[in-house]
Amino acid sequence: MASTLAHAFLHNFMGHAPNWYKQTIVAFLILNPLCLWLIGPYVTGWLLVAEFIFTLAMALKCYPLLPGGLLAIQALLMGMTTPEALYAEMLTNFPVILLLMFMVAGIYFMKSLLLLVFTRILLGVRSKSALALLFCLTAAVLSAFLDALTVTAVIISVAVGFYSVYHKVASAPPKNHADSPSQINADDEPLELHRDDLEVFRAFLRSLLMHGAIGTALGGVATLVGEPQNLLIARTAGWDFLTFFQRMAPVSLPVLLAGLCTCVVLEKTALFGYGAKLPRNVRRVLEEFAEHERHKRTHAQRAQLIIQAIVAGLLVLGLAFHIAEVGLIGLLAIVLMATFNGVTDEHQIGKAFQEALPFTSLLVVFFAIVAVIHQQHLFSPVIAWVLAQPEAAQPGMFFIANGLLSMISDNVFVATVYISEIKQALDAGSISREHFELLAISINTGTNLPSVATPNGQAAFLFLLTSAIAPLVRLSYGRMVIMAFPYTLVMGGVGLFAVVNWV
């Protein structure tokens, strides 16, 4: 009886994750206290960071909230950080938490409009290179005025819509495939007739998702509302919207041009997992779906689309002028669309929050790891070394240091630490105002551009990795790293050159 119960406990631990992965997590939990006792908190802190990144890399085996949460709980119990430090990190990033809770849910209520608009774009633009460029450029422009996470949520919603439409045709019956992503199983086997087309369609969607995600970084670096850390840097430097754009333009505009050129080259050469075209059979299914939806659309549904379009316009205006925190604007969108589109049932409203809340929980776990980095001063040696360099070399070194550290932790945290350090140096009279502004540009561009190398570098990329669409199109951590690699080289290289020579 006891052995049977023990076996049940082991079976339930992390559910259907592979046994080797379960054993690895248990080994981490045993190893960490031993390392803390034998070699101290600094090395153990770096080990903990590496372990957490490993759980992100295995996101398709088990949602990182579970193993990552165990590591975060252990870090708190071992005294590597404190609940107060974690709470402080959460308060610092509270606008991001609000955004995830409400803005992503708001996008859910716009899915009919988004699917309609992007289906027309997808079917209207025959060239894959032109389509990829359009996705990348649109994401860049939107991210410059909205928020990268919001734009990523839109891209994910559109991709899930495309996939669900074709998946209903490609999967073997009997299945109950609704348009809701939560009801699509990534392991559902397609009919033999559609198997090859579905694999190519997955590759097609993966490439569009990555081009769009990269676009959020290309546009997000340019303005103070593009990324959370931009606003922090702008406030510290005393820059308004226009001043921030002008300061970043010598770096952001050349990088944007280089990024768009990279997008076209990757599609033309079909390197690094790009180049997949929309299969003819899939296009026919999507065309039939679009035509069927157009014919069966009722007056009530047309009215709903009009309401969604009006609220989308209000959303863009509210975000562009930053009339309130992004999350609060998202809540406004939820109230307006639910009210005027007749969504009154609590359970129906609750579906809108299913996508965002698991990631919001994961982000809080991530903040616990960031608190460990902060409290154990893991980045302090790097900061001290960069500040010790000759003044002329510091902008380039800040760009590189911020980029590398953002790849393995959180670019918001890295920017917060570095901008605080140079502000202290400015207040102490160690550096001039002109040099401070130069370093602020290096910090902003360094945390925004090279950080696309890994999914944990930017919240938008991490959101994409852990979203409903990732397992559906087989977008793993490793595949994201490979597909981001050419962009990392180009954006990082051009950004560094611009910081050193043109700022």
N, C-alpha and C positions, 0 to 999 in steps of 0.2 A: 504493500500500500504506500509506504513512505517513498520507495524508489519510483513508483508510478507518479506520485504527486511531484517529486523532484523533476522527473522527466517532463511533466506538463509545464512546470515553471520554466525550464530551459527552452521548451518549445515556444512558449509565449513571449520570452525575452526577445524583443525586436522583431517579433512576428516572422514574416517570410523572408527576412534577410538571410543571405548565405551563412552557413555555419562558420566559415573561415572569417567572415566579417564580424560576426558576433564575438568570436574568440579574440580577434584583434582589439576590439573595443574593451573587452575584459582585461586584456594584457595592458592596454593603456592605463586603465584605472588602477591596476596593481603597480605598474611601473612608476607612475607619477609621484606617489608618496615616498617611494624608495629614492628617487632622484632628488626630491626636495631634501631628504635627510642626508644623502651622501654628497651631493654637489651644489646644493643651495638653490635659492629661488630664481636667480637670474637665468641659469641654464634650463631649469624646469619650466620657466615662463616661455622660453623659445620652443621647448619641446611641446608645450600645451598648444601654442600657436600652430605648430606643424601638424599636430593631431587634429585640431579643428579644421584646418585646411583639407586634411585627408577625408574627414567626414563630408565636406562639401564636394570633394571629388567623387565620392561614392553616393551622390544624391539619388541616382537612379536605382541603387540597391536598397536604400533606406532613407527616408526624409531626414535631412540633417538635424532637425529639431530634436530628435530623440537621442542619438549618440552625442551630438554637440551639447545638448542640454545636460547630459550626464557629466560631461567634462567640465561644464560651467559650474554645476553644483559642487563637484569635487574641488574645483579651484576656490570656491567660497569656503568650503569646509576646511581646506588646507591653509587658509589665511593668505592665499595669493592675491586676493582682493577682498573687498568687504561689500555687504549689501548697500551701504551708504554710497560707495564709489560707483556701484552699478546703477543706483538710482540717479546719481549725478550725471552719468553718461546718458541715461534715458531722458532726463530733463533737457540736457543739451540738444538731444536729437528728437525732442518731442514733436517738432513740426513734421519730421519725416514719419513718425508713428501716426500722427493725425492724417497725413497724406495717404498712407497705406490703408488706414481704416475706412476713410470716407471717399477719397478720390477714385480709388480702384473700384469701389462699389458703385460709384457714380457712372464710371465707364460701362459697367455691366448693364445699366439701364439704357445705354446708347447702342447696344450691340446690333440692333436691327438697322439703324441708320449707318453704322460703320460697315456692316457687312454689305449693305446696298451700295455704298459709295466705293468701297474698295473692290467689290466684285466687278463693277463697271470699269474701274481702272485696270484690274487684272486682265479682263477680257478685251479691253480696248487697246492696251499696249502689247503688241505682239513680240517686240524685241525684248529678250530677257535682260540684256545689258541696259537698255533704256528703263525697264521696269525697276531693276536693282538700283540704278542711279536715282530714279524718282523716289523710291522708298528711303534711300540714304539721305537725299537732299531734303525731303519733306520732314523726316525725323530731326534733321539738324536745325531746320528753320523753326519747327515747333518747339524744340528743346531750348532754343535761345529765348523764347518768350514764355514758355510754360515751364514744366519741370520734367527732367529726364524720366523719372519713374512714371509720371502720368502718360507720357508719350509711349513708353515701353508697354504700359498696360493696354493702350490702344492697339499697338502692334500685335500683342499676344491675343487680344480679343478677336482681331481680324483673322489671325492665323488659325485659331481654334474654330472659327466659323467656317473657313475654307475646308479645313480638315474634316469637320463633322459632316459637311455636305457630301463629300466624296466617300467618306468612310462608311456611310449608310449604304452606299451602292457596292463598295468593295468587300464588305465583311460578310462572312457566311451567315445565313439565317439558321436557326431563329435567333435574332437578337433584338433587343429593344433599344435602338439607337435614337435618342433624342438629340436635339441640337445642343443641349447643355453639355459642356466639357466634362462635367463630373460623371456623366453617364457613358462616356466613351472609355473603353478599356484599351490600354496601350498594347495588351497582349492578344486582343482579338485577332484571329487569323483571317486574312483576306481570301476571297475565292481565288483559285488558281489563275482564272482569267485576268484578275486585276492585280495579282501579287507584284509583278514587275513594275506596273504603272504606279502602284502605291509607294514602292520604294523610291522611285524617281521623284514622285510628288513630295515625299518626305524630304528628300535632298533639296528640292526646289524651295520648300517652305523654310528649311534650315538656313539656306543662303539668304533669303529675304529677311528672316528674323535677325541674322547676324549683321547684315547691311544696315537694317533699321537701328539695331542696338548701337552699332558704331556711330551711326548718325547722331544719336543722342549725345554722345561724347563730343563729336565735332561741333555741334551747336551749343552744347551745355557749357563749354569753356568760355564762351564769348561774352555772356552777360551775367549780371549779378543774381538773376533768378534761375539760371540754367541748372545749377547744382547747389545743394545746401551749403557747402563750404564757401561758395562764391559770395554769398550774402555776408557771411562772417568776415571774410577778407575785406570786402567793400566797407563794412562798418568800421573795422579796425583802421583801414587806410583813409576813411572819410571820403570815399568816392560815391557819387550818385550813379544812376543807370548809364547815362551818356559817357561820363568820365571813365567808368569801368570798361565800357565797350572800346573807347578810344585807346586806353592803356593796353588792352589785350589784343587789339587789332593787328599789330605787327607780327604777332604769333598766331592768333586764331584764324585769320584769313588765309595765310599761306598754307596752314595745316588743313583747313577746309578744302582748299583747291587740291592739295596733294591727296587727301582722303578720297575725294570724289574720283580723281584719276585712278587711284588704286582700285576702287570699286569696279570701274569699267575694265581695267586690265585683268582683274581676277575673273570676271565673267567671261571675258574673251579667251583667256588661257585655260580656264577650268582648273586652276590650281587650288590647293588647300581646301578642297571640298566644295568649291563654288562651280558655277557653270551649268548646273542641272536646269533643263528647260521644262516647261509645263507640258506633260504628255498630252497627246491629241485626245485620247479617251477621257482624260480628266477635264480637259477644256470643254468637251462636249457635254459632260455631266454638269459642269458648272453653268454652261450656257442654258441647258435645259432647266436647271434649277432656277436661274435668274428669270427665264421666261415664264415658268410656272408660277413663281412668286409674284411676278408683275400682273399676271392674269387673275390670280385669286385674291389680290390685295383689295380689301374692303375699304369703305370710306373711314371706318373707325381706325384701321391700320394706317391709312394715309394721314389721318389727324395725329396719330401717335408719332409718325415720322416727322411731321411739321414741328410738334412740341420738342422732340429730341434735337432737331436742327436749331430751334430758337434757344434752347438751353445750352447747346454746344457753343453758340455764338456768345451768350452771356458768360459761359465758362472761360472762353478765350479772352474776352475783355477783362473779366475779373482777375485772371491770372496775369495778363500782360501788365495791368496797372497795379497789381498786388494790393487789391483793396482789403484783403484779409489773408490770414494764413491759408495755404493751399488746401489743407484738409477741410477747413470750414467752408471754402468755396465748393468743395466736393459734396459736403453735406447739403449745401444749398441746392446743388444739382439733383441730389437724391430726392429731396422734398418736392421740388418742382415737378420732376418727371413722374414720380410715383403718384402725386396728387392729380396731375392733369392727364395722366394716361390710365387712371383707374386701377392702380395697383394698391389694394387696401389690405390684403391678407398678410399677416405677420410672417408666415412661412415663406411666402413668395418674396417678400422683402429680404428675408434672411439669406436666400440663395445668393444675393448680391455680395454678401460678405464672406462667402466660402473660399473664394480665391485668395483674398488678401490676408485674412487673420492668421492662417498658418505661417505665412511669411513674416507677418508682424511679430509673432512669437519667436521665430527664428532670429529676427533682427535683435530682439532683446537679449537672446542668448549670445549673439555676436557682440553686443555691447559689454557683456560680462567678460569676454575674452579681451576686448579693447581696454576694459578697466584693469585687467591683469597687465597688459602692455604699459598702461599709464602708471600703475602703482609700483611695478617692478622696474620702471625706467628702462625698458628694453631698447628704446630708441635713443636714449641719452648719449651714448658714445658716438653714434652717427652724427647727431646734432652738434655735439662739441667739436667733432673733427671738421665738419663743414664750416663752422664759424671760425675755426682756427686757420682756414685757408686764406691766401692773399685776397684782398677785396675784389680785384679784377676777376678772379677765378670763381668767386662765390655764386654768381647767378647760375652759371652752368652746373656747378656742383649741387646747388639747391634743387635744380630741375631734376638731376639724376637721382639724388637721394630721395626726394619726394616721390618720384616715379617708382623706384624700387621698393620703398617701404609701403606705398599704396597698393602695390601688387599683392603683398602678403597680409595686409591688414585692411583698414578702412580709410579711404581718402579723406573723409570728413575729419577723422581723428588726426591723421597726419597733418592736414592743413591747420587744424586747431593748435596742435603742439608747435609747429614751426612759426605760424604767424604770431603766437604769443611770445616765443623766444626773441624774434626780431623786433617786436614792439617794445619788449623790455630793453633790448640793446639801444633802440632809438631813444627811449625815455631816459636811459642812463648816459646818453651822449656818445655812445661807442660808435654809432654809425650816423650818417647824415640822412636827412629826409629824402633826398634824391636816391640814395642807395637803398633806403628802406622800401621805396616804391618799386625799385628794380627787383628787389628780392621778393616782394609781394607778388609781382607778375610771375616770377619763377615758381613760387609756391603754388599759385593757382593753376598755371599750365602744367606743372610737374605732377600735381595730384589728379588732374583731369585727363591727360593724354596717354602717358605710358601705362596708366592703371587699367587700360582695356585689355592688358595681357592675360589677366585671370578673372574669372567670374566674381571672386571676392574683392576685386579692386574697386568696383563700383556697385552701389546698391541696385542700380537698374539691371546690371548683368547678373547679379545674384538672384534678383527677382525672376529674371528670364529662366535661369537654370532650375529654379525650384517651382516654376509655374506648371499649370496643367498641360501646356503644349510641349514641354521638354521631353517627357517620356513618349508622347505620341509620335514625335518626329525623330526620336532617338538622338536628342541633343544632350550629350553628356558633358561633364566638366572637361575631360580631355579633348573632346571634339571642339568645344568652345575655345580652348587654348590654342589648338592648331589653326582654327579658322581666324582667330584674332591675331595670330603671329605676324602676317604681312602688314596688317594695319598698325600693329605695335611698332614695328621697325620704321615704317614710313612716318607715322604721327610722332613717334618719339624722336626720330632723327631730324625731321624738319622742325619740330618744336624746339629741340636743343639748339640747332643752328640759328633759328630766329631769335631765341633768347640771348645767345652769345653775341650775335652780329647786328641785329636789327632793332632791339629794344633800346 
